[in-house]
Amino acid sequence: MNPVDLELVKLKRQWQKTVAKNQHVPMLIAVGEKHETDLFDGFIKSRLSEDEDDGDAIFLIHYQEFNGMNSFGQTLFDDWKEYYELLEKSEENIPQWEISDSDEQFKTDAYKAFYPLLELKKKFPKIKNAGIFIYIAPLRISDVKELTVWIQEWCALCEKSFCDDIKLVWAEHHTHKTLPENIPAYRFRVEVDIHQLMQNTAAHTNRKKNSADTDFQQQILTASNHLSKSRFTEAEFALKNAVKLAREQKNKQGEISAYFMLTQAFIADRKKEKAEDTFQTIFQEVDQDTPLQVQMYMNYGSYLLGNSKKTKAETAFEKAAEVAENIGEYAMAIECYRIIGTLNDTLLSKEKMTESFERCLIIAEAMQPSAREQSSLKFVASVLDNKYSGDVEKRTKLNSIMKNYFGEDWKVSIEKPKYG
């Protein structure tokens, strides 16, 4: 058993105890450092494996964007309905899933997912007595307040229906929390000893003494441990060793990753000049015209925005967009132009905002449908639709394009998202 598997086994035991002690709670929230919530995310994914023995537990995983409290429930239901229709075609004697509208008045559309799932649970023998855990981890949240209201209403529906077998699951940083404390949920801390994991990993992988690959991984893990405890000097030393080892291996991606971690150490230690110098080193060393180069320019742009250097940040995102478009990384290009447009959403520069967003529409023409679906295109087009309010011809053309891509219901909330 490798070290990560060992941590997953520990987490499974913690999860089972948490569920057993909180049977009447409608929601469970895992909190921890980023590496700990990342491990929890991996643990939830592992529950989907066919060879996993979870008794009567069923896990539903959703990474869909949260685009508003009146559409998220429908998004979840559409996913479940698609799976049900596949079952209808592949298995015999599938119970009918009859869905009826509710006469009640609601603030959100949480009921559109909750009531159909409850109805299916009652009629489907295989899940009638099962515990259902719905893990939601939106890749983008348009409005945290609306998400909070949506979750609160879902939990209220659970409590009103006396349903202890359906629970929402969420994961977030233990200090930088997304959801407020008044959510009717049980929070539990996921704890992973990164130093112990590092030692176990080294012991597990070090089949050859002085293996450069093993030593590189160990330096990265050592640096992560020091950074988590604000020991910046020690982290800097480990990361410089990692850069040296990566060079010896001719591991360019590892070298750039170590340099980027070094920028984060300098930023956290308030050494802005060293962070800037390291970013410039990255741009000299990174392979040109690659997705990694695009990502590094985007990371640099986000760093500059955090330091109120909007003009320089815009230049970084423009460089990233140019490279991304040239190498066919269209989703990354659209995201860059989305950020550039958002930065120019002012009276003095609104024309550049419109130009940037219209560029996204041009790029989208070359994309595969699945890539389009995962990009920022819906948000960009929704903003343009609002900007075109006085131009019937442009709105009509835009609506036709988007309906062709996504169907009638393509518009999303246009609350300003984060820049990076």
C-alpha positions as CSV (number, residue, x, y, z in Angstrom):
1,M,0.0,0.0,0.0
2,N,1.5,3.3,-1.0
3,P,1.5,6.3,1.4
4,V,-1.3,8.2,-0.2
5,D,-3.5,5.0,-0.1
6,L,-2.7,4.7,3.6
7,E,-3.9,8.3,4.2
8,L,-7.1,7.5,2.2
9,V,-7.7,4.5,4.5
10,K,-7.4,6.7,7.6
11,L,-9.7,9.2,6.0
12,K,-12.3,6.5,5.2
13,R,-12.3,5.5,8.9
14,Q,-12.8,9.2,9.9
15,W,-15.6,9.6,7.4
16,Q,-17.4,6.5,8.6
17,K,-17.3,7.7,12.2
18,T,-18.4,11.2,11.2
19,V,-21.4,9.9,9.3
20,A,-22.4,7.5,12.1
21,K,-22.3,10.3,14.7
22,N,-24.2,12.8,12.6
23,Q,-27.1,10.8,11.2
24,H,-29.6,13.7,11.5
25,V,-27.5,16.4,10.0
26,P,-28.4,17.4,6.4
27,M,-24.8,18.4,5.4
28,L,-21.2,17.5,6.2
29,I,-18.4,19.9,5.6
30,A,-14.7,18.8,5.5
31,V,-12.3,21.6,6.5
32,G,-8.5,21.7,6.3
33,E,-5.4,23.0,4.6
34,K,-5.5,22.9,0.8
35,H,-3.5,19.7,0.6
36,E,-5.9,18.2,3.1
37,T,-9.1,19.2,1.3
38,D,-7.5,18.0,-2.0
39,L,-6.9,14.6,-0.4
40,F,-10.6,14.6,0.8
41,D,-11.6,15.3,-2.8
42,G,-9.6,12.3,-3.9
43,F,-11.2,10.2,-1.2
44,I,-14.7,11.1,-2.4
45,K,-13.7,10.2,-6.0
46,S,-12.4,6.9,-4.8
47,R,-15.9,6.0,-3.5
48,L,-17.0,5.7,-7.1
49,S,-14.8,2.7,-7.7
50,E,-16.8,-0.4,-8.3
51,D,-14.6,-2.4,-5.9
52,E,-15.1,-0.1,-3.0
53,D,-17.2,-1.5,-0.2
54,D,-19.3,1.3,1.3
55,G,-22.3,-0.8,2.3
56,D,-25.4,1.0,1.3
57,A,-23.7,4.4,0.6
58,I,-24.1,6.1,-2.8
59,F,-21.9,9.1,-3.8
60,L,-22.9,11.6,-6.4
61,I,-20.1,14.1,-7.4
62,H,-20.7,17.4,-9.1
63,Y,-18.2,20.0,-10.2
64,Q,-20.6,22.1,-12.3
65,E,-20.3,25.8,-12.0
66,F,-22.8,27.5,-9.7
67,N,-24.4,30.1,-11.9
68,G,-27.3,31.2,-9.6
69,M,-29.7,29.9,-7.0
70,N,-32.5,29.4,-9.6
71,S,-30.6,27.1,-12.0
72,F,-28.2,24.9,-9.9
73,G,-30.9,22.4,-8.8
74,Q,-32.0,22.0,-12.4
75,T,-28.3,21.3,-13.4
76,L,-28.0,18.5,-10.8
77,F,-31.4,17.0,-11.8
78,D,-30.4,17.0,-15.5
79,D,-27.3,15.0,-14.7
80,W,-29.3,12.4,-12.7
81,K,-32.0,12.2,-15.3
82,E,-29.4,11.5,-18.0
83,Y,-28.0,8.6,-15.9
84,Y,-31.5,7.3,-15.2
85,E,-32.3,7.2,-19.0
86,L,-29.1,5.2,-19.6
87,L,-30.3,2.7,-17.0
88,E,-33.7,2.5,-18.7
89,K,-31.9,1.4,-21.9
90,S,-29.5,-1.1,-20.3
91,E,-31.6,-2.8,-17.6
92,E,-35.0,-4.4,-17.3
93,N,-37.7,-3.6,-14.9
94,I,-36.5,-0.1,-14.0
95,P,-39.1,1.7,-11.9
96,Q,-40.8,4.7,-13.5
97,W,-39.5,8.0,-12.3
98,E,-42.6,10.2,-12.2
99,I,-41.7,13.8,-11.5
100,S,-44.4,16.3,-10.4
101,D,-44.2,20.0,-9.8
102,S,-44.5,21.4,-6.3
103,D,-47.2,24.0,-5.5
104,E,-45.0,25.4,-2.7
105,Q,-43.2,28.7,-3.1
106,F,-39.4,28.6,-2.8
107,K,-36.5,31.1,-2.9
108,T,-34.3,28.8,-5.0
109,D,-34.6,25.8,-7.3
110,A,-33.1,23.4,-4.7
111,Y,-36.5,21.6,-4.7
112,K,-36.0,20.7,-8.4
113,A,-33.2,18.4,-7.4
114,F,-34.3,17.3,-3.9
115,Y,-37.8,16.1,-4.5
116,P,-37.0,14.1,-7.6
117,L,-34.1,12.4,-5.8
118,L,-36.4,11.7,-2.8
119,E,-39.0,10.2,-5.1
120,L,-36.5,8.0,-6.9
121,K,-35.2,6.8,-3.6
122,K,-38.6,5.6,-2.6
123,K,-39.3,3.8,-5.8
124,F,-35.9,2.3,-6.7
125,P,-35.3,-0.9,-4.6
126,K,-31.6,-0.7,-5.0
127,I,-31.3,2.7,-3.3
128,K,-34.4,2.6,-1.1
129,N,-32.4,2.1,2.1
130,A,-29.1,3.6,0.9
131,G,-27.4,6.7,2.2
132,I,-26.9,9.2,-0.6
133,F,-24.0,11.7,-0.4
134,I,-24.1,14.6,-2.9
135,Y,-20.6,16.1,-3.1
136,I,-20.8,19.6,-4.6
137,A,-17.5,21.4,-5.6
138,P,-18.4,24.1,-8.2
139,L,-15.4,25.1,-10.4
140,R,-16.8,28.6,-10.4
141,I,-19.3,30.3,-8.0
142,S,-21.1,33.4,-9.5
143,D,-22.5,34.5,-6.1
144,V,-21.6,33.1,-2.7
145,K,-24.7,34.6,-1.1
146,E,-27.0,32.8,-3.5
147,L,-25.1,29.6,-3.0
148,T,-25.6,29.9,0.7
149,V,-29.3,30.5,0.3
150,W,-29.6,27.5,-2.1
151,I,-27.8,25.2,0.4
152,Q,-29.9,26.5,3.3
153,E,-33.1,25.8,1.4
154,W,-31.8,22.3,0.5
155,C,-31.1,21.5,4.2
156,A,-34.5,22.9,5.2
157,L,-36.2,20.5,2.7
158,C,-34.2,17.6,4.2
159,E,-35.3,18.5,7.7
160,K,-38.9,19.1,6.6
161,S,-39.1,15.7,4.9
162,F,-37.5,13.9,7.9
163,C,-34.9,12.6,5.4
164,D,-31.6,11.5,7.1
165,D,-30.4,9.5,4.2
166,I,-29.6,12.3,1.8
167,K,-26.8,14.6,2.7
168,L,-24.8,17.4,0.9
169,V,-21.1,17.2,1.2
170,W,-18.7,20.2,0.9
171,A,-15.0,20.8,1.4
172,E,-13.2,24.1,2.1
173,H,-10.2,25.8,3.7
174,H,-10.4,25.8,7.5
175,T,-9.7,29.6,7.8
176,H,-10.6,31.0,4.4
177,K,-14.2,29.7,4.4
178,T,-16.7,30.1,1.6
179,L,-19.8,29.1,3.5
180,P,-21.0,31.0,6.7
181,E,-21.2,29.3,10.1
182,N,-25.0,29.4,10.2
183,I,-25.3,26.6,7.6
184,P,-27.0,23.6,9.4
185,A,-24.0,21.4,8.8
186,Y,-21.5,19.4,10.8
187,R,-17.9,20.5,10.2
188,F,-15.0,18.1,10.7
189,R,-11.3,18.7,10.3
190,V,-9.3,16.6,7.8
191,E,-5.8,16.3,9.1
192,V,-2.9,15.0,7.2
193,D,0.6,15.1,8.6
194,I,2.5,16.3,5.5
195,H,5.8,15.7,7.1
196,Q,4.9,12.1,7.9
197,L,3.5,11.6,4.4
198,M,6.8,13.0,3.0
199,Q,8.8,10.5,5.0
200,N,6.5,7.6,4.0
201,T,6.7,8.6,0.4
202,A,10.5,8.7,0.5
203,A,10.6,5.3,2.2
204,H,8.1,3.8,-0.3
205,T,9.7,5.2,-3.5
206,N,13.4,5.2,-2.6
207,R,14.2,1.8,-4.2
208,K,17.6,3.2,-5.5
209,K,19.8,5.2,-3.2
210,N,20.4,8.8,-4.2
211,S,17.7,8.6,-6.9
212,A,17.4,12.1,-8.4
213,D,13.6,11.7,-9.0
214,T,13.0,10.6,-5.4
215,D,15.2,13.4,-4.1
216,F,13.3,15.9,-6.1
217,Q,9.9,14.7,-4.8
218,Q,11.2,14.8,-1.3
219,Q,12.5,18.4,-1.6
220,I,9.0,19.4,-2.9
221,L,7.3,17.7,0.0
222,T,9.8,19.2,2.5
223,A,9.1,22.7,1.1
224,S,5.4,22.2,1.2
225,N,5.7,21.2,4.9
226,H,7.8,24.3,5.7
227,L,5.4,26.6,3.8
228,S,2.4,25.3,5.7
229,K,4.1,26.3,8.9
230,S,5.4,29.6,7.6
231,R,9.1,28.5,7.7
232,F,10.0,30.5,4.6
233,T,13.8,30.3,4.8
234,E,13.7,26.5,5.1
235,A,11.2,26.3,2.2
236,E,13.4,28.5,0.0
237,F,16.4,26.2,0.6
238,A,14.4,23.0,-0.2
239,L,13.0,24.6,-3.4
240,K,16.4,25.7,-4.7
241,N,17.6,22.2,-4.2
242,A,14.5,21.0,-6.1
243,V,15.3,23.3,-9.0
244,K,18.9,22.0,-9.1
245,L,17.7,18.3,-9.1
246,A,15.1,18.9,-11.8
247,R,17.8,20.5,-14.0
248,E,20.0,17.4,-13.5
249,Q,17.1,15.2,-14.6
250,K,16.3,17.5,-17.5
251,N,12.8,17.7,-16.0
252,K,11.7,21.1,-17.3
253,Q,8.2,20.9,-15.9
254,G,9.5,20.0,-12.5
255,E,12.0,22.8,-12.6
256,I,9.3,25.4,-13.5
257,S,7.0,24.1,-10.9
258,A,9.7,24.4,-8.2
259,Y,10.4,28.0,-9.4
260,F,6.7,28.8,-9.2
261,M,6.5,27.4,-5.6
262,L,9.5,29.6,-4.9
263,T,7.6,32.7,-6.0
264,Q,4.8,31.7,-3.6
265,A,7.3,31.4,-0.8
266,F,8.7,34.9,-1.5
267,I,5.2,36.4,-1.8
268,A,4.2,34.9,1.6
269,D,7.4,36.1,3.1
270,R,6.7,39.6,1.6
271,K,9.8,39.6,-0.6
272,K,8.2,41.1,-3.6
273,E,11.5,41.9,-5.5
274,K,12.6,38.3,-5.2
275,A,9.2,37.1,-6.3
276,E,9.4,39.4,-9.4
277,D,12.9,38.2,-10.2
278,T,11.9,34.5,-10.0
279,F,8.9,35.1,-12.3
280,Q,11.3,36.6,-14.9
281,T,13.5,33.6,-14.5
282,I,10.5,31.4,-15.2
283,F,9.8,33.2,-18.4
284,Q,13.4,32.7,-19.5
285,E,13.5,29.0,-18.6
286,V,10.0,27.7,-19.5
287,D,9.6,26.0,-22.9
288,Q,8.0,28.4,-25.3
289,D,4.6,28.0,-26.9
290,T,3.4,25.4,-24.3
291,P,0.4,25.3,-22.0
292,L,2.9,25.6,-19.1
293,Q,4.1,29.0,-20.5
294,V,0.5,30.1,-20.7
295,Q,-0.2,29.1,-17.1
296,M,2.9,30.9,-15.8
297,Y,1.8,34.1,-17.5
298,M,-1.7,33.7,-16.0
299,N,-0.2,33.1,-12.6
300,Y,2.0,36.2,-13.0
301,G,-1.0,38.2,-14.0
302,S,-2.9,37.1,-10.9
303,Y,0.1,38.0,-8.7
304,L,0.3,41.5,-10.3
305,L,-3.5,42.1,-9.7
306,G,-3.0,41.1,-6.1
307,N,-0.4,43.9,-5.9
308,S,-2.7,46.5,-7.6
309,K,-0.6,46.5,-10.8
310,K,-3.5,46.4,-13.2
311,T,-1.7,47.6,-16.4
312,K,1.2,45.1,-16.0
313,A,-1.3,42.4,-15.2
314,E,-3.3,43.1,-18.3
315,T,-0.1,42.8,-20.4
316,A,0.6,39.4,-18.8
317,F,-2.8,38.1,-19.6
318,E,-2.5,39.4,-23.1
319,K,0.7,37.5,-23.6
320,A,-0.9,34.3,-22.1
321,A,-3.9,34.7,-24.4
322,E,-1.7,35.2,-27.5
323,V,0.3,32.0,-26.8
324,A,-2.8,30.0,-25.8
325,E,-4.6,30.9,-29.0
326,N,-1.5,30.1,-31.2
327,I,-1.1,26.6,-29.7
328,G,-4.8,25.7,-29.7
329,E,-5.4,26.0,-26.0
330,Y,-8.7,27.8,-26.7
331,A,-10.3,27.5,-23.3
332,M,-7.2,29.1,-21.6
333,A,-7.3,31.9,-24.3
334,I,-11.0,32.6,-23.6
335,E,-10.3,32.7,-19.8
336,C,-7.5,35.2,-20.4
337,Y,-9.7,37.4,-22.6
338,R,-12.5,37.1,-20.0
339,I,-10.1,38.5,-17.4
340,I,-8.9,41.3,-19.7
341,G,-12.4,42.2,-20.5
342,T,-13.5,42.2,-16.8
343,L,-10.5,44.5,-16.0
344,N,-11.7,47.0,-18.6
345,D,-15.4,47.1,-17.4
346,T,-15.2,50.8,-16.8
347,L,-16.7,53.9,-18.6
348,L,-13.3,54.8,-20.0
349,S,-12.3,51.4,-21.4
350,K,-15.6,49.7,-22.1
351,E,-14.7,49.4,-25.8
352,K,-11.7,47.2,-25.0
353,M,-13.9,45.1,-22.7
354,T,-16.3,44.5,-25.6
355,E,-13.5,43.8,-28.0
356,S,-12.0,41.2,-25.6
357,F,-15.3,39.4,-25.1
358,E,-16.0,39.4,-28.8
359,R,-12.6,37.8,-29.3
360,C,-13.8,35.0,-27.2
361,L,-16.7,34.3,-29.6
362,I,-14.3,34.1,-32.5
363,I,-12.0,31.7,-30.6
364,A,-15.0,29.5,-29.7
365,E,-15.7,28.8,-33.3
366,A,-12.6,26.5,-33.4
367,M,-13.5,24.6,-30.1
368,Q,-15.0,21.2,-29.6
369,P,-18.4,21.2,-27.9
370,S,-17.1,19.7,-24.7
371,A,-14.3,22.3,-24.4
372,R,-16.8,25.1,-25.1
373,E,-19.1,23.8,-22.3
374,Q,-16.2,23.9,-19.8
375,S,-15.0,27.4,-20.8
376,S,-16.1,30.9,-19.6
377,L,-18.0,31.4,-22.9
378,K,-21.5,31.5,-21.3
379,F,-20.5,34.2,-18.9
380,V,-18.7,36.2,-21.5
381,A,-21.7,36.0,-23.9
382,S,-24.2,36.9,-21.1
383,V,-22.2,40.1,-20.4
384,L,-22.2,40.9,-24.1
385,D,-25.9,40.3,-24.3
386,N,-26.3,42.9,-21.5
387,K,-23.9,45.4,-23.2
388,Y,-25.8,45.0,-26.5
389,S,-29.1,46.0,-24.9
390,G,-29.6,48.8,-27.4
391,D,-28.5,46.9,-30.5
392,V,-31.2,44.4,-31.6
393,E,-29.1,43.1,-34.6
394,K,-26.1,42.2,-32.4
395,R,-28.2,40.7,-29.7
396,T,-30.1,38.6,-32.2
397,K,-26.9,37.3,-33.8
398,L,-25.3,36.6,-30.4
399,N,-28.4,34.7,-29.2
400,S,-28.4,32.6,-32.4
401,I,-24.8,31.6,-32.0
402,M,-25.2,30.7,-28.3
403,K,-28.4,28.8,-28.8
404,N,-26.6,26.7,-31.5
405,Y,-23.8,25.9,-29.0
406,F,-25.8,25.4,-25.7
407,G,-29.6,25.4,-26.5
408,E,-32.3,27.9,-25.4
409,D,-31.2,28.2,-21.7
410,W,-27.6,29.4,-22.2
411,K,-27.5,32.7,-20.2
412,V,-25.9,32.7,-16.7
413,S,-25.6,35.2,-13.8
414,I,-23.2,38.0,-14.7
415,E,-22.0,38.8,-11.2
416,K,-18.4,39.7,-11.5
417,P,-16.3,36.6,-10.9
418,K,-12.7,36.4,-9.5
419,Y,-9.9,37.5,-11.9
420,G,-7.9,34.4,-11.6
